[in-house]
Amino acid sequence: MMSDPIQPPAARRPEEALELLCQALSDGDLGAALAQYEKTALLASWPFTASQDTDGDVHDVLTGFMALRLPLAMRIVLVLDSPELALVVCERRVTGSDPEGEPVRFTGHGCAMVRPQPDGSWRIAADVWHVGPELPPYPPEIPLAARSDAGWREGQGGPPHSY
């Protein structure tokens, strides 16, 4: 088997690693998607399950996602970067029908730790994906019975503070 002579693009900014990943997954290019991760990248998904093998579970998770054959939309929410590490928070969304015609609607916030490489590019060192169904815009109301836990202290503020 001959390898592709055209190398996948390299991210020159932390957020570009996620943008290139999104584009590669939408295009069905597994090689370009994996190229955005470090060899020992950590991938976690909700519910939280983690792996540290790019050739194992990261590969399998991305392959499973690509089997949906749906485009991935992504919006960068926040980038906190330093010369050695960056945290990129994003929102990812997938909407459409899977190959069997079943409706698919996933959305959620995720984040990635991205590191600069010796060649000046940035690669994903750790990534968290929300893989559940789309969440309602507001969290569901917590029943009063659940609020009786010791941690809940609604309405017990005491007298106002004075300085």
N, C-alpha and C positions, 0 to 999 in steps of 0.2 A: 504494500500500500504506500503510495507516494504522499508525502506531507504537503500541505498547502504552503507555497513559497511566500505568500503574503501574510505577514504577522498581524495579529489583532492589534488595534490601537492601544496605546499606553496612556493612562491617565496622567495629566500634568498638574491637576489640582485634586484635593481629596474627594470632593463631591463628584468629580468626573469619573472616578472609579465606579460609583453607583450608577451614574448615567450610562456609561458604557456597558455595564452589566445588564441594565434594563433593555438597552437597545439590542444586545446580543441575544437575550432570552426571547425578546419579541420577534427577532429575525430567525430564531431556531438554530443559532450558532453556538453549540455547547462549548467548543474549543475557545471561542472568544469570551464566553461567559466565565469559564474556569480560569482564563488568563488574568482576570481581574482580582483573583484571590491569591494570597501567598500559599506556598506549598503546604504549610501546617496550619492553615486557617481553621478557625472555629466557627461552626454554623449552628445556631440554635433557632428553634421555631416554637411558636405557641401552639399547644402546650409545650413547655420547655423541655426539649430533648437536645442534647449536644453531641457533636462528634468532632474529632480533630484530624480527620483524614480526608484531604481534598480528593484523593482518588477513590474514596469509599463513599461515605454518606453525603458529603457536599456534592459530589458527582451525582449520586442517586437522587438527592433532593432536587437538584437543578434539572436532571433528566425527567423526573416525575412531573415537575412543573411544566417543562416543555411539552410533555405528552398532551397537555390540555390544548395546545396549538392556539393559544390566545395571546393577544398583545398585553404587555405589562406597562401600565402607566405609572409614573413616579413623579413626586414633587418633593424637592429638597425643602425641608422645614428649617434646619439650623445646621451650621457648621462651626464647630469649636476646634481651632487648630493651633498647633505649636510646631516647631521644627521637627519634633520626633514622633508625633502622633496627632491624629485628628478624630473627632467624634462627629459623624454625619447622621443627622436624624432626618428621616424621610417618611412620606406616606406612599404606600404602594396600593394599586388598585387593578383588579382583573375583573372584567365583565364580558359575558358572552355565553356561548354554548360549547360544551366539550365535544369531542369527536362523535359521541353517541347521541348528541342533541340535547343533553341535559343542561339546564341553566347553571351557570357558574357566576358567583358574585363574591369576590374576596376583597377585603380592604383592611387596612390597618397601618399603624405607625410601626416603624422599625428603626433600627440604628446600626451603624457599622463603625468599627474602629479601623482606621485606615493609616498605613505607615508608608513613609517615603522609602524608596528602594535606592540602592547604590547608583543606578542609572538616572536618577532624578524622577522616575515615575512614582505613582502611588498605587498600592495594592491593599485589598481588604484583608485584615488580619482576623477580625471577628465580626460576625454579622448576625443580627436577630431579625427574623421575619415573623409577621403575623400571618398565619395560614388558615385562620378560621373564616366562617362566613362573615359577611358585612355586619358591623355592629350598629345598633341604633345610634342616632346622634347624641343622645344623652344616656348615661348609665341608668339601669332600671332602679326604681325606688327600692330601698332596703326595708323589708317588713319590720314593724315595730318590735316584734318578738326577737329579732336578731340584734336589735339595737340595745338590748338589755345587757349585752356583754360588758365586761369591766372597762373595755377601751372606749366605749361610747359615753360621752358626757354632754349630751345635747342640752342646752339651756341652763347650764350650771356655771355661769360666769362669775358670780359673786359681785361685790360692790365695785364701782369703777375705780380704776387706779388713779392716784393723784401723785404728782411729782413735785 
